Amino acid sequence: MNISLPWWHDFYDETIEAVLLNSGSEQDNLAQARALMSLLGLAPGARVLDQCCGNGRLSLPLARLGCEVLGVDLAACYIAKAEARARAEGLSVRFQVQDALLWSATPRRQAVINMWTSFGYSDDDEVNQQMLQRAFDSLEPGGIFLLDTLNLPGVLHHFRPRMENRVPTPEGEIHLERLTRLDWDRGLMLKDWIYTLPDGRRQVKHSSTRLYLPHTIIAMLRDCGFVDISIWGELNGSPLGMDSLRLIMQARRPL
Protein backbone atom coordinates (compact mmCIF):
# COMPACT_ATOMS: atom_id res chain seq x y z
CA MET A 1 0.00 0.00 0.00
CA ASN A 2 1.38 3.40 -1.00
CA ILE A 3 0.94 5.90 1.82
CA SER A 4 1.81 9.47 0.87
CA LEU A 5 3.92 11.44 3.32
CA PRO A 6 2.85 14.85 4.64
CA TRP A 7 3.94 17.76 2.43
CA TRP A 8 6.72 18.92 4.75
CA HIS A 9 8.68 15.66 4.43
CA ASP A 10 10.06 16.58 1.00
CA PHE A 11 9.39 20.31 0.86
CA TYR A 12 12.64 21.49 2.42
CA ASP A 13 15.49 21.12 -0.05
CA GLU A 14 18.39 23.25 -1.28
CA THR A 15 16.08 25.50 -3.31
CA ILE A 16 13.98 26.41 -0.29
CA GLU A 17 17.19 26.82 1.70
CA ALA A 18 18.53 29.37 -0.79
CA VAL A 19 15.26 31.34 -0.81
CA LEU A 20 14.28 31.21 2.88
CA LEU A 21 17.01 29.98 5.21
CA ASN A 22 19.88 31.93 3.65
CA SER A 23 17.92 35.16 3.30
CA GLY A 24 19.28 36.84 6.45
CA SER A 25 22.83 38.07 6.95
CA GLU A 26 25.06 36.66 9.70
CA GLN A 27 24.72 40.00 11.49
CA ASP A 28 20.91 39.78 11.34
CA ASN A 29 20.95 36.21 12.65
CA LEU A 30 23.27 37.17 15.50
CA ALA A 31 21.02 40.11 16.38
CA GLN A 32 18.02 37.77 16.49
CA ALA A 33 19.91 35.38 18.75
CA ARG A 34 20.78 38.23 21.12
CA ALA A 35 17.13 39.41 21.14
CA LEU A 36 15.99 35.88 21.86
CA MET A 37 18.39 35.45 24.78
CA SER A 38 17.31 38.81 26.20
CA LEU A 39 13.59 38.02 25.89
CA LEU A 40 13.99 34.62 27.57
CA GLY A 41 16.52 35.80 30.13
CA LEU A 42 19.14 33.29 28.97
CA ALA A 43 22.78 33.59 29.99
CA PRO A 44 25.84 31.98 28.37
CA GLY A 45 25.85 28.29 29.23
CA ALA A 46 22.07 27.93 28.92
CA ARG A 47 20.98 24.57 27.48
CA VAL A 48 18.71 25.25 24.49
CA LEU A 49 16.77 22.97 22.12
CA ASP A 50 16.10 24.44 18.67
CA GLN A 51 13.10 22.58 17.23
CA CYS A 52 13.07 22.54 13.40
CA CYS A 53 16.50 24.18 13.32
CA GLY A 54 16.99 23.99 9.55
CA ASN A 55 20.59 24.59 8.55
CA GLY A 56 21.47 26.11 11.93
CA ARG A 57 20.44 29.66 11.05
CA LEU A 58 19.74 30.44 14.72
CA SER A 59 21.40 27.50 16.49
CA LEU A 60 24.86 28.58 15.39
CA PRO A 61 24.57 32.24 16.50
CA LEU A 62 23.18 31.10 19.86
CA ALA A 63 26.21 28.83 20.25
CA ARG A 64 28.52 31.72 19.34
CA LEU A 65 26.91 33.66 22.20
CA GLY A 66 27.75 30.86 24.62
CA CYS A 67 24.59 28.72 24.70
CA GLU A 68 24.82 24.93 24.71
CA VAL A 69 22.54 24.18 21.76
CA LEU A 70 20.93 21.04 20.41
CA GLY A 71 19.28 21.51 17.02
CA VAL A 72 16.91 18.98 15.44
CA ASP A 73 15.32 18.91 12.02
CA LEU A 74 13.72 16.38 9.70
CA ALA A 75 15.81 17.51 6.69
CA ALA A 76 19.03 15.48 6.76
CA CYS A 77 20.70 17.75 4.17
CA TYR A 78 20.24 20.77 6.46
CA ILE A 79 21.58 18.93 9.50
CA ALA A 80 24.68 17.86 7.58
CA LYS A 81 25.42 21.48 6.63
CA ALA A 82 24.83 22.72 10.17
CA GLU A 83 27.13 20.05 11.59
CA ALA A 84 29.89 20.97 9.14
CA ARG A 85 29.68 24.66 10.06
CA ALA A 86 29.68 23.87 13.78
CA ARG A 87 32.78 21.66 13.43
CA ALA A 88 34.58 24.31 11.40
CA GLU A 89 33.96 26.90 14.14
CA GLY A 90 34.47 24.56 17.09
CA LEU A 91 31.08 25.52 18.54
CA SER A 92 29.30 23.88 21.47
CA VAL A 93 26.30 22.76 19.45
CA ARG A 94 24.98 19.35 18.38
CA PHE A 95 22.57 18.49 15.58
CA GLN A 96 20.33 15.48 15.02
CA VAL A 97 17.91 14.35 12.33
CA GLN A 98 14.66 14.06 14.29
CA ASP A 99 10.93 14.64 13.79
CA ALA A 100 9.95 17.39 16.24
CA LEU A 101 6.39 16.04 16.29
CA LEU A 102 7.61 12.79 17.85
CA TRP A 103 10.94 13.46 19.57
CA SER A 104 11.82 15.11 22.89
CA ALA A 105 15.22 15.91 24.34
CA THR A 106 17.01 14.05 27.11
CA PRO A 107 18.47 15.38 29.28
CA ARG A 108 15.92 18.16 29.51
CA ARG A 109 16.71 21.71 28.50
CA GLN A 110 16.39 25.13 30.10
CA ALA A 111 14.78 26.54 26.96
CA VAL A 112 13.12 25.29 23.77
CA ILE A 113 12.61 27.51 20.73
CA ASN A 114 10.47 26.99 17.65
CA MET A 115 11.10 29.74 15.11
CA TRP A 116 9.89 31.06 11.76
CA THR A 117 6.52 29.32 11.47
CA SER A 118 7.66 25.74 11.97
CA PHE A 119 4.37 25.06 13.80
CA GLY A 120 0.94 24.34 12.33
CA TYR A 121 1.81 22.34 9.22
CA SER A 122 -1.00 19.81 9.65
CA ASP A 123 -4.72 20.44 9.17
CA ASP A 124 -5.21 18.23 12.25
CA ASP A 125 -4.99 20.23 15.48
CA GLU A 126 -4.02 17.15 17.48
CA VAL A 127 -1.00 16.59 15.24
CA ASN A 128 0.10 20.22 15.59
CA GLN A 129 -0.26 20.03 19.36
CA GLN A 130 2.18 17.12 19.43
CA MET A 131 5.00 19.56 18.64
CA LEU A 132 4.02 21.77 21.58
CA GLN A 133 3.86 18.69 23.82
CA ARG A 134 7.32 17.57 22.71
CA ALA A 135 8.61 21.02 23.64
CA PHE A 136 7.04 20.70 27.09
CA ASP A 137 8.52 17.22 27.52
CA SER A 138 11.97 18.56 26.55
CA LEU A 139 12.01 21.23 29.27
CA GLU A 140 13.27 20.89 32.80
CA PRO A 141 10.90 22.20 35.51
CA GLY A 142 10.78 25.99 35.25
CA GLY A 143 12.09 25.89 31.66
CA ILE A 144 10.87 28.32 29.01
CA PHE A 145 9.39 27.64 25.57
CA LEU A 146 9.29 30.28 22.84
CA LEU A 147 7.11 29.92 19.75
CA ASP A 148 7.41 32.25 16.75
CA THR A 149 4.51 31.83 14.34
CA LEU A 150 2.00 33.71 12.19
CA ASN A 151 -0.25 36.37 13.70
CA LEU A 152 -3.51 35.67 11.88
CA PRO A 153 -5.02 39.20 12.09
CA GLY A 154 -1.82 40.73 10.71
CA VAL A 155 -1.49 38.12 7.98
CA LEU A 156 -5.05 38.75 6.81
CA HIS A 157 -4.59 42.52 6.98
CA HIS A 158 -1.47 42.36 4.78
CA PHE A 159 -2.68 39.46 2.61
CA ARG A 160 -1.15 39.29 -0.85
CA PRO A 161 -2.30 36.47 -3.15
CA ARG A 162 0.81 36.72 -5.31
CA MET A 163 4.42 37.51 -4.48
CA GLU A 164 7.44 37.41 -6.76
CA ASN A 165 11.12 37.76 -6.05
CA ARG A 166 14.51 36.91 -7.50
CA VAL A 167 17.19 35.38 -5.31
CA PRO A 168 20.88 35.41 -6.32
CA THR A 169 22.80 32.21 -5.58
CA PRO A 170 26.36 31.07 -6.44
CA GLU A 171 24.85 29.02 -9.29
CA GLY A 172 22.78 31.91 -10.65
CA GLU A 173 19.44 33.57 -10.01
CA ILE A 174 16.36 31.74 -8.72
CA HIS A 175 13.03 33.25 -9.69
CA LEU A 176 10.17 32.54 -7.28
CA GLU A 177 6.47 33.12 -7.84
CA ARG A 178 4.42 32.34 -4.74
CA LEU A 179 0.65 32.04 -5.03
CA THR A 180 -1.35 32.08 -1.78
CA ARG A 181 -5.00 31.29 -1.15
CA LEU A 182 -7.11 30.80 1.95
CA ASP A 183 -9.20 27.69 2.58
CA TRP A 184 -11.83 29.09 4.91
CA ASP A 185 -13.59 25.74 5.38
CA ARG A 186 -10.50 24.10 6.87
CA GLY A 187 -8.75 27.20 8.23
CA LEU A 188 -5.64 26.81 6.08
CA MET A 189 -3.25 29.02 4.16
CA LEU A 190 -2.26 27.17 0.99
CA LYS A 191 0.76 28.20 -1.05
CA ASP A 192 2.09 27.20 -4.45
CA TRP A 193 5.84 27.80 -4.76
CA ILE A 194 6.82 28.06 -8.44
CA TYR A 195 10.57 28.22 -9.03
CA THR A 196 12.57 28.85 -12.16
CA LEU A 197 16.07 27.57 -11.41
CA PRO A 198 19.32 29.01 -12.82
CA ASP A 199 19.49 26.24 -15.45
CA GLY A 200 15.94 27.05 -16.64
CA ARG A 201 14.23 24.09 -14.98
CA ARG A 202 10.86 24.75 -13.38
CA GLN A 203 10.00 23.34 -9.94
CA VAL A 204 6.63 23.51 -8.18
CA LYS A 205 6.02 22.78 -4.51
CA HIS A 206 3.03 23.18 -2.22
CA SER A 207 2.68 24.03 1.46
CA SER A 208 -0.13 24.36 3.96
CA THR A 209 -0.28 26.19 7.29
CA ARG A 210 -3.08 26.02 9.84
CA LEU A 211 -4.43 29.45 10.78
CA TYR A 212 -4.80 30.00 14.52
CA LEU A 213 -5.89 33.01 16.53
CA PRO A 214 -3.62 33.65 19.54
CA HIS A 215 -6.17 32.46 22.10
CA THR A 216 -6.41 29.07 20.39
CA ILE A 217 -2.66 28.47 20.64
CA ILE A 218 -2.76 29.63 24.27
CA ALA A 219 -5.40 26.97 24.96
CA MET A 220 -3.24 24.34 23.22
CA LEU A 221 -0.22 25.35 25.31
CA ARG A 222 -2.25 25.10 28.51
CA ASP A 223 -3.52 21.66 27.48
CA CYS A 224 0.13 20.58 27.26
CA GLY A 225 0.75 21.78 30.82
CA PHE A 226 2.35 25.18 30.16
CA VAL A 227 1.73 28.13 32.48
CA ASP A 228 2.67 31.84 32.59
CA ILE A 229 1.98 32.41 28.88
CA SER A 230 2.96 35.79 27.42
CA ILE A 231 2.57 37.15 23.87
CA TRP A 232 4.38 39.81 21.81
CA GLY A 233 4.54 41.04 18.24
CA GLU A 234 8.32 40.92 17.85
CA LEU A 235 11.37 39.34 19.46
CA ASN A 236 12.22 42.73 20.92
CA GLY A 237 9.17 42.41 23.18
CA SER A 238 7.00 44.96 21.37
CA PRO A 239 3.23 44.53 21.93
CA LEU A 240 1.17 42.32 19.65
CA GLY A 241 -1.09 44.38 17.39
CA MET A 242 -3.56 43.91 14.56
CA ASP A 243 -0.80 44.75 12.08
CA SER A 244 1.81 42.42 13.60
CA LEU A 245 2.87 39.74 11.13
CA ARG A 246 4.55 37.64 13.82
CA LEU A 247 3.15 36.14 17.00
CA ILE A 248 5.79 35.54 19.67
CA MET A 249 4.60 33.36 22.54
CA GLN A 250 6.48 32.47 25.70
CA ALA A 251 5.33 29.74 28.10
CA ARG A 252 6.86 28.03 31.13
CA ARG A 253 6.89 24.45 32.37
CA PRO A 254 5.83 24.55 36.04
CA LEU A 255 8.39 23.87 38.76
PADRENTI-231151 format. One record per residue (C-alpha): residue number from 0; x, y, z. Coordinates in steps of 0.02 Angstrom, whole numbers, plus 50000, padded with zeros to 5 digits. Layout:
<sites>
(site NUM; (X; Y; Z)) ...
</sites>
This chain:
<sites>
(site 0; (50000; 50000; 50000)) (site 1; (50069; 50170; 49950)) (site 2; (50047; 50295; 50091)) (site 3; (50090; 50474; 50044)) (site 4; (50196; 50572; 50166)) (site 5; (50143; 50743; 50232)) (site 6; (50197; 50888; 50121)) (site 7; (50336; 50946; 50237)) (site 8; (50434; 50783; 50222)) (site 9; (50503; 50829; 50050)) (site 10; (50469; 51016; 50043)) (site 11; (50632; 51074; 50121)) (site 12; (50774; 51056; 49998)) (site 13; (50919; 51162; 49936)) (site 14; (50804; 51275; 49834)) (site 15; (50699; 51320; 49985)) (site 16; (50860; 51341; 50085)) (site 17; (50926; 51468; 49961)) (site 18; (50763; 51567; 49960)) (site 19; (50714; 51560; 50144)) (site 20; (50850; 51499; 50260)) (site 21; (50994; 51596; 50182)) (site 22; (50896; 51758; 50165)) (site 23; (50964; 51842; 50322)) (site 24; (51141; 51903; 50348)) (site 25; (51253; 51833; 50485)) (site 26; (51236; 52000; 50575)) (site 27; (51046; 51989; 50567)) (site 28; (51047; 51810; 50633)) (site 29; (51164; 51858; 50775)) (site 30; (51051; 52006; 50819)) (site 31; (50901; 51888; 50825)) (site 32; (50996; 51769; 50938)) (site 33; (51039; 51912; 51056)) (site 34; (50857; 51970; 51057)) (site 35; (50799; 51794; 51093)) (site 36; (50919; 51773; 51239)) (site 37; (50865; 51940; 51310)) (site 38; (50679; 51901; 51295)) (site 39; (50699; 51731; 51378)) (site 40; (50826; 51790; 51507)) (site 41; (50957; 51665; 51449)) (site 42; (51139; 51679; 51500)) (site 43; (51292; 51599; 51418)) (site 44; (51293; 51414; 51462)) (site 45; (51103; 51396; 51446)) (site 46; (51049; 51229; 51374)) (site 47; (50936; 51262; 51224)) (site 48; (50839; 51149; 51106)) (site 49; (50805; 51222; 50933)) (site 50; (50655; 51129; 50862)) (site 51; (50654; 51127; 50670)) (site 52; (50825; 51209; 50666)) (site 53; (50849; 51199; 50477)) (site 54; (51030; 51230; 50428)) (site 55; (51074; 51306; 50597)) (site 56; (51022; 51483; 50552)) (site 57; (50987; 51522; 50736)) (site 58; (51070; 51375; 50825)) (site 59; (51243; 51429; 50769)) (site 60; (51229; 51612; 50825)) (site 61; (51159; 51555; 50993)) (site 62; (51310; 51442; 51013)) (site 63; (51426; 51586; 50967)) (site 64; (51346; 51683; 51110)) (site 65; (51388; 51543; 51231)) (site 66; (51230; 51436; 51235)) (site 67; (51241; 51246; 51236)) (site 68; (51127; 51209; 51088)) (site 69; (51047; 51052; 51021)) (site 70; (50964; 51075; 50851)) (site 71; (50845; 50949; 50772)) (site 72; (50766; 50946; 50601)) (site 73; (50686; 50819; 50485)) (site 74; (50790; 50876; 50335)) (site 75; (50952; 50774; 50338)) (site 76; (51035; 50888; 50209)) (site 77; (51012; 51039; 50323)) (site 78; (51079; 50946; 50475)) (site 79; (51234; 50893; 50379)) (site 80; (51271; 51074; 50332)) (site 81; (51241; 51136; 50509)) (site 82; (51357; 51002; 50579)) (site 83; (51495; 51048; 50457)) (site 84; (51484; 51233; 50503)) (site 85; (51484; 51193; 50689)) (site 86; (51639; 51083; 50672)) (site 87; (51729; 51215; 50570)) (site 88; (51698; 51345; 50707)) (site 89; (51723; 51228; 50854)) (site 90; (51554; 51276; 50927)) (site 91; (51465; 51194; 51074)) (site 92; (51315; 51138; 50972)) (site 93; (51249; 50967; 50919)) (site 94; (51128; 50925; 50779)) (site 95; (51016; 50774; 50751)) (site 96; (50895; 50718; 50617)) (site 97; (50733; 50703; 50714)) (site 98; (50547; 50732; 50690)) (site 99; (50498; 50870; 50812)) (site 100; (50320; 50802; 50814)) (site 101; (50380; 50639; 50893)) (site 102; (50547; 50673; 50979)) (site 103; (50591; 50756; 51144)) (site 104; (50761; 50795; 51217)) (site 105; (50851; 50702; 51356)) (site 106; (50923; 50769; 51464)) (site 107; (50796; 50908; 51475)) (site 108; (50835; 51086; 51425)) (site 109; (50820; 51257; 51505)) (site 110; (50739; 51327; 51348)) (site 111; (50656; 51264; 51189)) (site 112; (50631; 51375; 51037)) (site 113; (50523; 51350; 50882)) (site 114; (50555; 51487; 50755)) (site 115; (50494; 51553; 50588)) (site 116; (50326; 51466; 50573)) (site 117; (50383; 51287; 50599)) (site 118; (50219; 51253; 50690)) (site 119; (50047; 51217; 50617)) (site 120; (50090; 51117; 50461)) (site 121; (49950; 50991; 50483)) (site 122; (49764; 51022; 50458)) (site 123; (49739; 50912; 50612)) (site 124; (49751; 51012; 50774)) (site 125; (49799; 50857; 50874)) (site 126; (49950; 50829; 50762)) (site 127; (50005; 51011; 50780)) (site 128; (49987; 51002; 50968)) (site 129; (50109; 50856; 50971)) (site 130; (50250; 50978; 50932)) (site 131; (50201; 51088; 51079)) (site 132; (50193; 50935; 51191)) (site 133; (50366; 50879; 51136)) (site 134; (50430; 51051; 51182)) (site 135; (50352; 51035; 51355)) (site 136; (50426; 50861; 51376)) (site 137; (50598; 50928; 51328)) (site 138; (50600; 51061; 51464)) (site 139; (50664; 51045; 51640)) (site 140; (50545; 51110; 51776)) (site 141; (50539; 51299; 51763)) (site 142; (50604; 51294; 51583)) (site 143; (50543; 51416; 51451)) (site 144; (50469; 51382; 51279)) (site 145; (50465; 51514; 51142)) (site 146; (50355; 51496; 50987)) (site 147; (50371; 51612; 50837)) (site 148; (50226; 51591; 50717)) (site 149; (50100; 51685; 50610)) (site 150; (49988; 51818; 50685)) (site 151; (49825; 51784; 50594)) (site 152; (49749; 51960; 50605)) (site 153; (49909; 52037; 50536)) (site 154; (49925; 51906; 50399)) (site 155; (49748; 51938; 50341)) (site 156; (49770; 52126; 50349)) (site 157; (49927; 52118; 50239)) (site 158; (49866; 51973; 50131)) (site 159; (49942; 51965; 49957)) (site 160; (49885; 51823; 49843)) (site 161; (50040; 51836; 49734)) (site 162; (50221; 51876; 49776)) (site 163; (50372; 51871; 49662)) (site 164; (50556; 51888; 49698)) (site 165; (50725; 51845; 49625)) (site 166; (50859; 51769; 49735)) (site 167; (51044; 51771; 49684)) (site 168; (51140; 51610; 49721)) (site 169; (51318; 51553; 49678)) (site 170; (51242; 51451; 49535)) (site 171; (51139; 51595; 49468)) (site 172; (50972; 51678; 49499)) (site 173; (50818; 51587; 49564)) (site 174; (50651; 51663; 49516)) (site 175; (50509; 51627; 49636)) (site 176; (50324; 51656; 49608)) (site 177; (50221; 51617; 49763)) (site 178; (50032; 51602; 49749)) (site 179; (49933; 51604; 49911)) (site 180; (49750; 51565; 49942)) (site 181; (49644; 51540; 50098)) (site 182; (49540; 51385; 50129)) (site 183; (49408; 51455; 50246)) (site 184; (49321; 51287; 50269)) (site 185; (49475; 51205; 50343)) (site 186; (49562; 51360; 50412)) (site 187; (49718; 51341; 50304)) (site 188; (49837; 51451; 50208)) (site 189; (49887; 51359; 50050)) (site 190; (50038; 51410; 49947)) (site 191; (50105; 51360; 49777)) (site 192; (50292; 51390; 49762)) (site 193; (50341; 51403; 49578)) (site 194; (50528; 51411; 49548)) (site 195; (50629; 51442; 49392)) (site 196; (50804; 51379; 49430)) (site 197; (50966; 51450; 49359)) (site 198; (50974; 51312; 49227)) (site 199; (50797; 51352; 49168)) (site 200; (50711; 51205; 49251)) (site 201; (50543; 51237; 49331)) (site 202; (50500; 51167; 49503)) (site 203; (50332; 51176; 49591)) (site 204; (50301; 51139; 49775)) (site 205; (50151; 51159; 49889)) (site 206; (50134; 51201; 50073)) (site 207; (49994; 51218; 50198)) (site 208; (49986; 51310; 50364)) (site 209; (49846; 51301; 50492)) (site 210; (49779; 51473; 50539)) (site 211; (49760; 51500; 50726)) (site 212; (49706; 51651; 50826)) (site 213; (49819; 51682; 50977)) (site 214; (49691; 51623; 51105)) (site 215; (49680; 51453; 51019)) (site 216; (49867; 51424; 51032)) (site 217; (49862; 51482; 51213)) (site 218; (49730; 51348; 51248)) (site 219; (49838; 51217; 51161)) (site 220; (49989; 51267; 51265)) (site 221; (49888; 51255; 51425)) (site 222; (49824; 51083; 51374)) (site 223; (50007; 51029; 51363)) (site 224; (50037; 51089; 51541)) (site 225; (50117; 51259; 51508)) (site 226; (50087; 51407; 51624)) (site 227; (50134; 51592; 51630)) (site 228; (50099; 51621; 51444)) (site 229; (50148; 51790; 51371)) (site 230; (50129; 51857; 51193)) (site 231; (50219; 51990; 51091)) (site 232; (50227; 52052; 50912)) (site 233; (50416; 52046; 50893)) (site 234; (50568; 51967; 50973)) (site 235; (50611; 52136; 51046)) (site 236; (50459; 52121; 51159)) (site 237; (50350; 52248; 51069)) (site 238; (50162; 52226; 51096)) (site 239; (50059; 52116; 50982)) (site 240; (49946; 52219; 50870)) (site 241; (49822; 52195; 50728)) (site 242; (49960; 52237; 50604)) (site 243; (50091; 52121; 50680)) (site 244; (50143; 51987; 50557)) (site 245; (50227; 51882; 50691)) (site 246; (50157; 51807; 50850)) (site 247; (50290; 51777; 50984)) (site 248; (50230; 51668; 51127)) (site 249; (50324; 51623; 51285)) (site 250; (50267; 51487; 51405)) (site 251; (50343; 51402; 51556)) (site 252; (50344; 51222; 51619)) (site 253; (50292; 51228; 51802)) (site 254; (50419; 51194; 51938)) 
</sites>
